[in-house]
Amino acid sequence: MKVMTFNIHHGKGLDGKTDLGRILKEILKSEADIVALQEVDRFQPRSYFRDQVTILAKGAGMFSCYSPSLNFGFSQYGNAILSKWPIASKTIFNMDGGLERRSILIANIKLSGAQSPNELESSFTIVNTHLGVLAQEYKWQMPILCEKINELSMPTIVLGDFNMEPSNATMKIIDPKWHRIRLPRPQATMQNGKQIDHIFTNKGCRDSRAWVQETVASDHHAVLAELPDFLK
């Protein structure tokens, strides 16, 4: 299985242009089965009042769910999950405080032929999050994320913008059962050379690999991982 995490910066690229079509091209280029997106707008003036979740899901031919971290009247901003397979259910946990509210989006994915979303053999869980940019934010948000993912019983992949490099002490509080799919250096997820976008799994990490899909469509690069054993 191939997964992708991508902070799309509401489609605003390094050239200052907001062009959601470029984001869609990156998703299609990746050929990912699961896509976790951060900084996704719905009906925001800065992104031409478009429902970015619906547009990207339809364009990629994928199922979708959304967690609005911030609401501005009818406008929203948050995280989205796109899936090749139907999404059986979703849960949203909000983390208030800090510069802005952050959220954790948990989706149970139902594979073809599954009789119920709780079947371990035929379902799995995807977690998408975007932690705060300041140390005083992610230091209290990370334990909340760890608590929520440690409660999950199904095979799970955690993706997102953690705003922390792997060497950050706060990253190290995650339980050892969660294996980070490591990006080879010097690959970076940001233009400044930092690795702050990460992928973790509690299953099927043998022979897994991660890499960066460089782009100018956002201020982040997309991060992809292949997990050959995850669905076995």
For each residue, the residues with C-beta under 8 A, 3 or more apart:
1: 33 34 226 227 228 230 231
2: 30 31 32 33 34 224 225 226 227
3: 32 33 34 35 36 126 157 159 199 224 225 227
4: 27 30 32 34 35 36 159 213 222 223 224 225
5: 35 36 37 38 128 159 160 161 197 198 199 222 223
6: 23 26 27 35 36 37 38 197 218 220 222 223
7: 37 38 39 130 161 197 218 219 220
8: 11 23 37 38 39 40 52 217 218 220
9: 12 13 39 218 219 220
10: 18 39 40 41 44 46 47 52 77
11: 8 18 19 20 22 23 41 47 52 217 218
12: 9 16 17 18 46 47 218 219
13: 9 16 17 18 19 22 215 216 217 218 219
14: 191 216 218 219
15: 216
16: 12 13
17: 12 13
18: 10 11 12 13 46 47 48
19: 11 13 22 23 217
20: 11 23 24 47 50 52 55 56
21: 24 25
22: 11 13 19 25 26 215 216 217
23: 6 8 11 19 20 26 27 56 217 218
24: 20 21 27 28 55 56 59 60
25: 21 22 28 29 217
26: 6 22 23 29 30 213 215 217 222
27: 4 6 23 24 30 32 35 56 59 60 82
28: 24 25 31 59 60
29: 25 26 213
30: 2 4 26 27 35 213 222 224
31: 2 28
32: 2 3 4 27 35 224
33: 1 2 3 83 84 85
34: 1 2 3 4 81 82 83 84 109 126 157 159
35: 3 4 5 6 27 30 32 60 62 81 82 83
36: 3 4 5 6 79 80 81 126 128 159 160
37: 5 6 7 8 40 56 79 80 81 82 128
38: 5 6 7 8 79 128 130 160 161
39: 7 8 9 10 77 130 161
40: 8 10 37 52 53 56 66 77 78 79 80
41: 10 11 44 46 47 50 52 75 76 77
42: 50 51 52 53 66 68 75 76 77
43: 49 50 51 74 75 76
44: 10 41 47 49 72 75 76 77
45: 48 49 75
46: 10 12 18 41
47: 10 11 12 18 20 41 44 50 52
48: 18 45
49: 43 44 45 75
50: 20 41 42 43 47 55
51: 42 43 54 55
52: 8 10 11 20 40 41 42 47 55 56 80
53: 40 42 56 57 64 66 80
54: 51 57 58 64
55: 20 24 50 51 52 58 59
56: 20 23 24 27 37 40 52 53 59 60 64 80 82
57: 53 54 60 62 63 64 80 82
58: 54 55 61
59: 24 27 28 55 56
60: 24 27 28 35 56 57 82
61: 58
62: 35 57 82 83 84
63: 57 82 83 84 85 86 87
64: 53 54 56 57 80 81 82 83 87
65: 80 81 87 90 105 107
66: 40 42 53 76 78 79 80 81 105
67: 78 79 80 90 92 103 104 105 128
68: 42 71 76 77 78 103
69: 77 78 79 94 100 101 102 103 130
70: 76 77 78 100 101
71: 68 75 76
72: 44 75 76 77
73:
74: 43
75: 41 42 43 44 45 49 71 72
76: 41 42 43 44 66 68 70 71 72
77: 10 39 40 41 42 44 68 69 70 72
78: 40 66 67 68 69 70 103 105
79: 36 37 38 40 66 67 69 103 105 128 129 130 160
80: 36 37 40 52 53 56 57 64 65 66 67 105 128
81: 34 35 36 37 64 65 66 87 90 105 107 126 128
82: 27 34 35 37 56 57 60 62 63 64
83: 33 34 35 62 63 64 86 87 107 109 126
84: 33 34 62 63
85: 33 63 109 110 111 112
86: 63 83 109 110
87: 63 64 65 81 83 90 107 108 109 110
88: 108 109 110 114 117 123
89: 107 108 117
90: 65 67 81 87 105 106 107 108
91: 105 106
92: 67 103 104 105 106
93: 103 104 106 144 148
94: 69 101 102 103
95: 98 101 102 103 104 141 144
96: 101
97: 101 137 140
98: 95 101 102 132 134 136 137 141
99: 132 133 134 137
100: 69 70 132
101: 69 70 94 95 96 97 98
102: 69 94 95 98 129 130 131 132 137 141
103: 67 68 69 78 79 92 93 94 95 129 130
104: 67 92 93 95 127 128 129 144 145 148
105: 65 66 67 78 79 80 81 90 91 92 127 128 129
106: 90 91 92 93 125 126 127 148 152
107: 65 81 83 87 89 90 125 126 127 128
108: 87 88 89 90 117 123 124 125 154
109: 34 83 85 86 87 88 123 124 125 126
110: 85 86 87 88 114 117 122 123
111: 85 114 122 123 124 231
112: 85
113: 122
114: 88 110 111 117 119 122 123
115: 119 122
116: 119 123
117: 88 89 108 110 114 123
118: 123
119: 114 115 116 122 123
120: 123 153 154 155
121:
122: 110 111 113 114 115 119
123: 88 108 109 110 111 114 116 117 118 119 120 154
124: 108 109 111 154 155 156 157 230 231
125: 106 107 108 109 152 154 155 156 157
126: 3 34 36 81 83 106 107 109 156 157 159
127: 104 105 106 107 145 148 149 152 156 157 158 159 160
128: 5 36 37 38 67 79 80 81 104 105 107 159 160
129: 79 102 103 104 105 145 158 159 160 161 162
130: 7 38 39 69 79 102 103 160 161 163
131: 102 137 138 141 142 145 160 161 162 163 164
132: 98 99 100 102 136 137 138 141 163
133: 99 137 138 163
134: 98 99 137 138
135: 138 139 170
136: 98 132 139 140
137: 97 98 99 102 131 132 133 134 140 141
138: 131 132 133 134 135 141 142 162 163 164 170
139: 135 136 142 170
140: 97 136 137 143 144
141: 95 98 102 131 132 137 138 144 145
142: 131 138 139 145 146 162 164 170 171 173 174
143: 140 146 147 173
144: 93 95 104 140 141 147 148
145: 104 127 129 131 141 142 148 149 158
146: 142 143 149 150 173 174 175
147: 143 144 150 151
148: 93 104 106 127 144 145 151 152
149: 127 145 146 152 156 158 178
150: 146 147 175
151: 147 148
152: 106 125 127 148 149 156 202
153: 120
154: 108 120 123 124 125
155: 120 124 125 201 202 203 204 230
156: 124 125 126 127 149 152 201 202 203
157: 3 34 124 125 126 127 199 200 201 227 230
158: 127 129 145 149 178 199 200 201
159: 3 4 5 34 36 126 127 128 129 198 199 200
160: 5 36 38 79 127 128 129 130 131 197 198
161: 5 7 38 39 129 130 131 196 197 220
162: 129 131 138 142 171 196 197 198
163: 130 131 132 133 138 196
164: 131 138 142 168 170 171 196
165: 168 171 194 195 196
166: 171 180 182 195 198
167: 171
168: 164 165 171 172
169: 172 173
170: 135 138 139 142 164 173
171: 142 162 164 165 166 167 168 174 198
172: 168 169
173: 142 143 146 169 170
174: 142 146 171 178 200
175: 146 150 178
176:
177: 202
178: 149 158 174 175 200 201 202
179: 200 201 202 205
180: 166 198 199 200
181: 198 199 200 201 205 208 209 210 225 227
182: 166 210
183: 187 189 195 210 211 212 223
184: 187 210 211
185:
186: 193
187: 183 184 195 211 212
188: 191 192 193 194 195 212 221
189: 183 194 195 196 197 212 220 221 223
190: 193 194 195 196 219 220 221
191: 14 188 219
192: 188
193: 186 188 190
194: 165 188 189 190
195: 165 166 183 187 188 189 190 198
196: 161 162 163 164 165 189 190
197: 5 6 7 160 161 162 189 220 221 223
198: 5 159 160 162 166 171 180 181 195 223
199: 3 5 157 158 159 180 181 210 223 225
200: 157 158 159 174 178 179 180 181
201: 155 156 157 158 178 179 181 204 205 208 227 230
202: 152 155 156 177 178 179
203: 155 156 229 230
204: 155 201 208 227 228 229 230 231 232
205: 179 181 201 208 227 229
206: 228 229
207: 228 229
208: 181 201 204 205 225 226 227 228 229
209: 181 225 226
210: 181 182 183 184 199 223 224 225 226
211: 183 184 187 223 224 225
212: 183 187 188 189 221 222 223 224
213: 4 26 29 30 221 222 223 224
214: 221
215: 13 22 26 218 221 222
216: 13 14 15 22
217: 8 11 13 19 22 23 25 26
218: 6 7 8 9 11 12 13 14 23 215 221
219: 7 9 12 13 14 190 191
220: 6 7 8 9 161 189 190 197
221: 188 189 190 197 212 213 214 215 218
222: 4 5 6 26 30 212 213 215
223: 4 5 6 183 189 197 198 199 210 211 212 213
224: 2 3 4 30 32 210 211 212 213
225: 2 3 4 181 199 208 209 210 211
226: 1 2 208 209 210
227: 1 2 3 157 181 201 204 205 208 230
228: 1 204 206 207 208 232
229: 203 204 205 206 207 208 232
230: 1 124 155 157 201 203 204 227
231: 1 111 124 204
232: 204 228 229
